[in-house]
């Protein structure tokens, strides 16, 4: 996963502002952190499914899809 993808997901779930230097400052409450973690896990799971779809990993795809 690339840094820009993580930043987009963080912006979806966190309170954030911009530091005078131009960098983003993220602030998470526990619920927001949990939502962020779920987004990251979902993204990773989808990437794994794509890899397995393109390979011979047909048996494991259903196991990955069922994870929550």
Secondary structure, 3 states (H helix, E strand, C coil): CCHHHHHHHHHHHCEEEECCCCCEEEECCHHHHHHHHHHHHHHHHHHHHHHHHCCCCHHHHHHHHHCC
